[in-house]
Amino acid sequence: MADEKKLHILAPVSGLAMAITDVSDPVFSQKMMGDGFGIEPSDGQIAAPVDGRIMMIADTKHAIGIKADDGAELLIHLGIDTVELKGAPFEIDTAMDAKVKAGDVIGSMDLDAIKKAGKKTTVIVAITNTNDVVDHLDVTPGEVKVGEEVAVMTPKAAAATSTTAATPNKKESKYAATARQIIADVGGAQNVNSLIHCITRLRFYLKDEQKPDDDTVRNIPGVIDVARANGQYQVVIGQAVTDVYDEVIKQLGPGYSNAEGTAEAIKETQAEAKDTSFWGTIKRWTQALIGTITGSMIPVIGLLAASGMLKGVLNIMTTWFHLSTTDPTYVIINAMGDAAFYFLPVIVGFTAAQKLGSDPVIVGIIGAFLIYPSIAKIATAGKVSGTLLGMGVNASFFGLPVHIANYTYSIFPMIFAAWMAAKLEPWIKSWMPLVLRMIFTPLVEIFLVGMTVVLVVGPLITVLSGAITSGIQALLSLTPMISDAIIAGLYQVLVIFGLHWAVIPVITAQLSSAHPESVLNGIVSISMIAQGAGALAVWVKTKHNPALKGLSISAFISACCGITEPAMYGVNLKYGRVFVFASIGAAIGGVVNGLLGVSMYGFTGSFIGFPSFAAPGWAHNPGNFAGFWIASVVTLVAAFLLVYFFGYKDADANAAKAAPKKKRLGKTVE
């Protein structure tokens, strides 16, 4: 390819240039915003890196978008997390749609003011449409002056980026081609009543909503995703939504536009994004937390479902085929089924780090440290040498008394570890010399994050677990119908945060007594069946998502085997209302369970554990066994119907896919 076709990108500021992977912000360093480079500035004057047109100026002045003459879209991000400074240290010397030449001064930044505010001054240049236009980007690191060449972009071959399949006119712009194909794939102009847009989506009002094929529209170049909500067919475009909207209206005609509806949609979405009220903040944090938990678990849900079914088969073999738990066959199969759960902190550490933008290997190693045999031995040995804030002191650290918790099977501590690592990594990179980062960044990160989890998070969970244990024991003293309903309805909430282990000591004490039976374990069994029923309802109602359909039925089977994680994290929490109504169904089953006085005589619950409900001499007194089946079937039916009619609709799957992709816990990428 001839050199004149390459895009020569100049330094927007004087300073030390680096590859984008060395930038102290995981959103940019992992190229989530595209390929590019960073510069640690020595001067605050900002220049245009290419010839082009100003296509975006952030309200907070911390970011400027330029569309190069060859079609590359460059984002110049001034500092890290500087959106929080609300424009104070920046001056913009250009305007929207202004033509600029490479080297033209377009603004300035007050480096001292940014540093005093505790923010990094790194200037980042990212090619936001990398996938569309970049074949290769060569960056030259080192000292550079404003206006000097830093990078050379080799564009993709014209054939690779051509949209002629949807473009009858070879000179038609990218946005016009996207608009033309969207119109065709939503059913043509004859299927469109009107169109509005918000800050990221085209919102079509269609005559026949069944005409568009979601996968076809989703695969159009320039389209991120689709959703069906509020009687609209929504096509997610992103920051170029206005350009695509203008082209759609140009091709459809002005009669299809609705300026008032568009203004209202933009106002609503901006208000949602800027809602700083107490409940608005709680809602965003809750959504971010649940999204992080489910996003971290989704990659391993299939594995957990398979492990759950394997353990169910093993239970059948020990119950009906008299396989001994000491038999090597049992030991081998049990290890297969248990491995995913035993090493869950390592697996979730890795996937949560991918979700939150920290180093997956480092966080995975932190998970391995927490379940390391000698650490687990301290937690499970039961040796206590005093108390600290109500906890048993079972170890010392540099002479200080500490409580070591058991992290096997845990999820939430690892999500916290991934979040903390994402915050620490940029800070470590800010002062760690580049030549030392490979060795000392993992060292510092593992020590600080690992010690925080061990010394703070673990003990906090232990304190909460103790309070929950006391609360459950108090609930069990109430009328059975009331206590069973409350515990069954809320038990799976404890599972989300790993606090359900507080229930185990109570169950163990009940089953270890002179007359072993556990009312509490029977209630837990009810909650398992309810979550499985929720996944079953999703399976029955899903029509257009084969992947979700397959996941939900395997999650139901796994829940029947006593393993609810696939249903919880793979389906129910992801779609919100499914979890809520399944939990209500569990509460209804709890009422019946309490009314019939059902108890358990073993540890294995759900449908696979039905032998655990056969009381000694049950053939002469089958009431408890029959009560189990009645309460379980009532739970299954109640949870299924509640989710089927109120908790889920097929469009929810598309709505979930269209959710913002670049959110991190507590922070939205600007």
N, C-alpha and C positions, 0 to 999 in steps of 0.2 A: 504494500500500500504506500502510495506517495506520501512524503513527509508533510506536504502542504495540507493534507487532509487531517493531520493530527491537530489536537487542540493543545496549545501551549498555555499552561495556567501559571500566572504570575503570583508572587507573594503579595497578599493584601496588606501585610504589615511587616516591619523589620523585626528580626529575632532569630530564634533557633527552630528550624524546621524539623519535623519528625513524621514518621509514618503514622497513619491514623490509628493503628493498633497500639501505639504508645501513648495515646491521649488518655488522660486520667478521668475518663467517663465511659463506663461500659456500653452505654447506648451508642456512642460513636466508635469506640475502640473495637466493638464487635460488628461494626459496619451495618448496624440496624438502619441507619439513615443513608447508607451508601458508602462507596469508597471515597478516599480523599486524603487529607493530611492535616496536621496541626502545626501551629507556630506558637512558641512561648515568646510573646512580644517584648521588645525593648523600647518600643515607641508606640504611642497611641493613635497615630494617623492611619486611617483605613482607606485602601484603594481598591478599585475594581480589579479582580484577577483576570477577567476576560472581556472581550467585546460582547455587548449584549443589551438586554433590556431589563430594567428593574421590575420584577414580577411580584415581590413581596417585601414589605417592611413591617416588622412586628410592632404592635402597639407599644410594647415595652422597649423598643429600639435595640434589643439585644441580638436581633437576627435580620439579615437582609438576603433576599432571594434574587438571583440573576439568571435569566435564561440566555445562554450563549447563542451566538448567531447560528451555530451548527446544531442547536437543539438540546444540548446538555443543560441541565438545570442545577445550578450551584447554590448551596446554602452557606452563607458566611455567618457563623455563630460566634458572637463576641463574648468570650468567657464561658465558664461552666457554672450552671445554676444561677446565672445572672438575671434570669427572668424575674427572680424574687426582688431585684433592686428597682423594678418598676420604671426603668428608663433613666434614672438619675445620673449615672456616669457616662451616658452616651449622647452624642450629637450626630444627627443624620443630615448630610449635605446633598441629598438627592431626593427624588420623588417617584411615586408609582408610575410605571410605564416610561420612565425617562430612559433615553438611549445613553449608554456609557461606553467609553473606550477603555481598554485595559490600561491600568495605571492612573485613571482619573480618581481624584479624591472623592469619596462618597460618604465619609463620616469620620468620627474620632471617638476614642474611649479614654476615660480617666483611669489609668492603671492604678494609681495610688488609692483612689476612692474604692475601687473594686477590691483591692487587697485589704483595706481597712474594714470592709464589710465581710471579710472572711471568705471571699470567693476566689477561684482561680481565674487568671486573665487569659488563659489559652484561647487563641483564635483558631477555629476549626473550619475548614472548607470541605464540605461533603457534596458529592454529586448524587442528588437524591433520586435521579432516574438511572442509576448505574446499570440496572438489569436491562434497560432498553437501549442504552447508547454506548456503554463502555465495553470494549474488548479487552483492553489492558491499560493499566495506569502505572507509570514509572514516576516515583517520587525520589527527589534528591535531598537527603537530610543534611543538616548542618546550618551554619550561620548564613543568613540571607538578608538582603535589604529589600524594602518595599519596591515592587515593580520588577524584581528579578525573577527569572523562571524558577519554579519549584517542582512542577510536575508536567508530564506530557501524557495526554490521553489519546490512546489509539481507539478510534470509534469502531463499532461493529460494522461489518460489511452491510451494504445497503440491502442485500437479499435477506439478511438475518433480521432486520428491523422493519421490513416492508409490511405495510398493511393493505396491499393492493386487493386482497380478497374482499375487503370491506370498502375499498376506495376506488371508485370508477375514475377519479381524476388524480393523476400521479402527483400533482402539485398540492393536493389537499393536505391540510395540516393534520398532525397527530390527533388533536382534539376533535377535528371534524370527522376523521375516520372512526374514532371511538364513538362519537355521537351517532353516526350513520349506522354502525353495527348494532348499537343499543336499540335504536328505533326499530330496526328490522327484527331483532330477537325478542322484543317485548310484544310483538304481534303487528308491527307496522303502525303508521299514523292512524289507520282506521280503528285501532284498538286503544288509542289514547284519548282520554277525556281532557285531561289537563296535566300540567307539570309544575312543581315547585322544587326548591332545593333548600337545604340547611347548610351548615358549615362543612359537611363532608359528603352528603348524599343527594342524589337526584331522587325525588319522590314522585312517582307516577301514580295518577289515578286512572286505572284501566277499566275498560268495559268488560273484559273477560280476564280475570286474574289467573286463569288456568292455562292460558296460551303460552306464557314465557316458560322456558325450561331453565331452571336456576343454574345448572351446571354450565349450560351454553353461555348464558350471560356472564357468569362468573369468570369464564375463560377469555372474555374479550380483552385485548390489550388496553390497559388503563383502568380496568375495573378491579377493585380489591375484593369485593364480596357483594352479596345480595341479601335482602331481608324482606319479610312480609309483615307489616305491622300497621295498625291504625287505619286499615282499609287502603293502604298504599303499597305499591311495589317499589321498594327502595334499592337503589343501586349505589353502592359505596364507592366513591371516587377518591376522596382525600382532599388535599389542599388545592387540586386543580378543578374542583367541582364547578366553580364559576365559569371557567373556560369551556368545560364540556357542556354545561347548561346553556350557555350562549349559543353554542353550535347546534344543540338539539332544537332550540327555539328557532334558530335561523332556518333549519331544514324543515321543521314542522310548520312554522308560521307563527306570527305574534298572537294569534287567537288562542293558542294553547298555553300561554304564560299566565301566571297569576301572581302579580307583584305583591299584592297584599298577603297572600298565603305564604309566599317566600319570606317576606319580612317577618311574619309571625313565627315561622319555623326557625329562622335564624335566631330570633329573640329567645325562643324557648330553649334551644340547644345551648346558646351562650349562657342563659340563666342557670341551666342544669350544671354546666361546667364551672360556673362561678359561685354556686350556692355555698356560702361560708357560714350558714347558720349551724347551730349545734347539731340538729338532726340531719342537715345536709352533709355535714362533715362525717357524722356517724355512718350515714348511708354509704358514702364513698369509701370509707375505711372498711366497712363490712363487705361491700362488693369486692374491694381490692383483696381483702383477706381470703374470702371464699374463692375468688378467681385464682389467687395464688395457690391455695391448697389444692383445688381441683386441677389446675394446670400442672402442678408438680406431680400429681398422682396419675394423670391420664396416661403417660408413657408406660406405666407398669400395671395398669388395671387388668389387661389381658393376662399377664403373668400371675397376678393375685387370684384372678378368677380360676385359672387352670390349677393353681396350688390349692385353692379351696375345694375344687371338685376332687382332686387327688386325695386330700385328707378325708373327704366324704367316703370315697371308695375304701380307704384304709379303715375307717370306722365300721363300715359294713363287714369287712374281713375280720375284724376283731370281735364284732358282736355276733355274727351268724356263722362264721367259719372258724371261730375259736383260735385265731392267730394270736400268739403270745406277743406281748410288747417287748419281750427280750429276744425274740426271734430275729436273726439278721435280716430276713425279708422285711419285717416290720421296720427295723431300724433304718434300712436303706430307703424304703418308700417314704417313711416319715421325714427323713432328711430332705428328700426331694420336695415334699409338700411344705416343710417348715423353712427352707432356705430363704425364700423370698421375704418371709415375714421376719425372720431372725435378722437378716441383713438389710431390713427396710431403711434404717437410718442412713446407710451408705447410699442406697439407691435413691431415696428421696433427697438426700443432700445433693447428689449429682443433678437430678432433674429440677430441683428448686433453684439451684444456682443458675441453670440455663434459663429459667423463667425470670429470675430477678437480676441477672446481669453480673454475677460474680463468677469466679473460676470454679467450674464443676469438679475438677480433680481435687482441688484444695478442700472444698466443702465435703466431698465424698470421703476424703481422708479424715476429716473431723468426725464424720459419722462413724468411721472405723475405730477411731480413738475412743469414742464414747461407749462402744460395745466390746472393746478389747477385753479378753477374758479376765485379766487381773483387775480391771476396773469393775467389770460386772460382778466379779467375786466379792469385792468390797461391798457393793450395793446389796447383794443377796445373802451375805454371810450372816446378817442379823446381829453382829457384834456392835453394841452401843456403849459408848464411854461417857455418856452425859447427854444433855439436851442443849439445843441452840434455837431460840425462837420457836420452841415447841417441836423441833425436829430432833431425831436421834443423831448424835455425832458418831459417825462411823469411820472417820479418817482425819488426818491432819495434813495441812499443806503449808510448808515452811513454818511448822510449829503452830499454825492457826487451826482451831477446830472447825471442821467442815462436814457437811452431809453430802454423800455421794448417792445420787439417785440411780435407778435402773432405767437405761435408755433402750433396751431391746424392744423391738416392735414400735418404737416411738416415731412420730411424724412431726408434731409441732416444734419441738426443740430444733430440728434440722431446718425447718422453714425459717425460724428465727436466725439460725446460724448463717443461712444463705443470705438473708436480708442484711445482717450485720456485716458480713464479708463484702457485700456490694457497696456498703458505705465506707468500709475500711480501705478497700483496694485503691480508690482514687487518692485517699489521704496518704497512704504509704508511697504511692508513685510520685506524689508531690514533693517528697523530700529524699526519696531513695535514689541514689545515683543509678543511671541506666545500667552500668556494668555489673551492679550488685543485685539487680531486681530478680534475676532468675533464681538465685539461691535464697536471698534474705526476705523477699516478699512472702513466699510460702511460710517461712519460719515465723515471721512476726504475725502473720494472719492466723496460722494454726494455733499459735500460743494464745493470742488475745481472744479470738472467737471461742476456742475450746475452753479456756478458763472462765469466760463469761457464762457459757452454757453450764459448765460444771458448778461454778460457785454462785450463780444467780438464778438462771432459768430452772435448773433441776430442783434446787431447794424451793423455789417459788411453786413449782408444780406439786412438790411434796406437801407443802403447806395447804394448797388448795385441795389436794387429794384427801388430806386429813379432815378438812372441813366438810368435804363431800361425804366421806365415810360417816361422820357424825350426823350429817343431815339425812342420809339414807336410813340410818338406824332409827332416827326420830320418825321418819315417814312410815317405817314398817310398824310402828306402834299405833298408827292410825287405823281407821276402818279399812279392811283389805281392799274394797272396791276403790276407795280414794287413793290409797298409797300405791296400789298397782297401776292405776291410771296415770298418776303423776310420774312415777318412775319409768314406766313403759314409754310414755310420750317424750320424755326428756333424755333418756339414756343415750341415744345415739348422738346427742349434742356433746355429751362427755367424750364420746369416741373421737369426734372431730379434733379435740384438743389433747387427746391422749390421757384424759382424766378418768377414763373408765376403769383404769387399774385400781382406783380407790375402792371399787366394788369387790375386787377379787378377795381381799382379806375377809370381808363379811361372808362371801359365799364359801370360802375355805373353812371358816369357823363353823358354819352351819352344816357342811358336809363332813366335818371331822368330829362332830359331837357323838354322844352315845347312841342317838337315834338320828342317823344322817339323812337329812332332807333339807332342801333349800327353796324357800318361797321366792327369794330374790333371783335365783338363777332361772326360775320359770318365767319371771317377768322379763328378764333379759332375752329369753327365747322369743317371747312375743314381739319385742322390738326388732329382732332380726327378721322375723317373718314379714313384718310390716314394710321394712325397707325393701325386701325382695319383691313384695307385692307392688310397690311403687315402680320398680324397674319392669315388672311384668306388664303393668298398664302402659308404660311407655312403649314396650315392644308391640303390644296389640295396636296401639294408636298410631305408631309411626308408619308412614306410607312411602315417604320419598327420601329416606336416608338409610340405605342398607347397612352402613357401618354402625350407626347407632342401634339399629334393629338387632344386629348380631351381638353387640356389646350388652344390650339390655337383657336379652334372653340368657346369655352366659352369666350375667350378674345375678339374675333371679335364681338360676341353678346353684350358683355359689352361695347365695344367701340361704337357700334351702339346706346347704351343707354346713351352715353355721359361720360362714365368712361373709361379712357385709361390706367390706371395703370396696369391692368392685361396684356394688350398687350405690354405695354412698358417694364415692369420689368420681366414679365414671359417669353416673347418670343423675342421681337424685339431687345432690348439691349443685351440680352444674346447671340444672333447670329450676333451682330455687323452690318453686311452689310444689314440686314433686316431693321434696324432702319434708316440707311443712305438712302437706296433707297425708303423707305416709306416716308421719309422727302422730297426727291426729287419729289415724286408723289404729296405731299402736295403743293410744290411750283408750280407745273404745274396746280393743281386745283386752286391755288391762282391767277394765271394769268387769268384763265377763270372767277373766282369770281370777280376780279377787272374789267375785260372787260364788264361784265354784270351788274356791280354796285350793287351787292347783299348786303342787310342790314338785320339785325335781329331786332325783336320787343319784344323779351323776353330773358330770361337767358338760357333756355335749348337748347343745340345744338345737333349736330350729327343728324342721321336719326330720332331718337325718338322725336327730338325737331322741326320737320317740321312745326307745327302750329305757331312757333315763327317767321316764315318767311312770314306769311300772313299779309301784310300791311293793315292798316285800309282802308276799302272799297275795299279790294283785289279782290272781285268778278268782279268789274268794271275795275280793273287794275291789272291783275294777273302776270305782268311781273316779279316782285321780287320773287314771289312764284315759278314761272317756272324757274327763274334764279338759285334759290337754288337747284332745282332738277338737272338741267344741270351741274352746277359746282360740285355738290356732286357725281354724277355718273361719270363724267370725272375724279375726284380725285380717286374714288374707282377703276376704270379701270386702270388708270395710275400707281397708287401705286401697285396694284395687279400684273400687268404685269412686272413692274420693279423688284419687289422682286422675282417673279416667275422665271424670266429668268436670273437675275444678282445677286440677293441678298441672295439666299438660295438654298442649295441642301441637299438631305436627309442625306448625310454623315456628314454634319455639326453637327448634333445632337450627333453623336458618338465622333466627334472631341472635342466638348465642354465637354463631360463627361470625356475624357481622359486628360483634362488639369490638371496641378499640383494641388494636393489637399491641400497642407499645406502652402499656401501663406497667408500672412497678409499684410495689407496696408503698402506699403513702405518697406517690409521686406520679404525675402524668408527664410524659416526655413532651417538651415543647417543640 
